Amino acid sequence: MTDPNLPDQHDQDGLPPFVKTWPQMYTLIIGVLVLQIVLFYLFMNHFQ
């Protein structure tokens, strides 16, 4: 019998092994994008 609190295998299709759910994946992607924006902004100001 499976635990109803755990996502089934179908929900995890396409996820990398270091995230467990799609909301975690979306949070990771948004966090990386924000980090890149901040870094590019800092580089732009530094090299102006």
N, C-alpha and C positions, 0 to 999 in steps of 0.2 A: 504494500500500500504506500502511496506517495504522500508526502507532506503537502497540504494545500497552501501553506505559506511560501513554499519555494516555487519559483517560476518553472514551467515545464521546458523541455528541450526546444520546443517550437518557438517559444518567446526568446530564446538565446541564440537563434540562428543568426550568424553574421557578426556576433560580438567577439572582440579579441579576448584572450584568456585573462587579462588583468582587470576587466570590469564584469560585473555580474548582471546588471540590468541596463535597459535602454536609457532611463533617466540619468544614471551614472555616466553613460557614454556621452549624452548630450551635454552634461555639466562639464565633463573633461574637454570636449571640443570647444565649448564657449570659453572656458578658462584659458585654453591655449591661444585662442584668437585674441582675447583681451591682453594676455601677456605679450603677444607679438605686436599688437597696436602700441602698447606702452613702450616696448623696446624700440620700435621704429621711431616713435616720437622722441625718445631720448637721444637716439642716434642722430636724428635730424637736427635737434637743437645743438648737439655737441659739434657737429660738422658744418654748421652754418657759417 
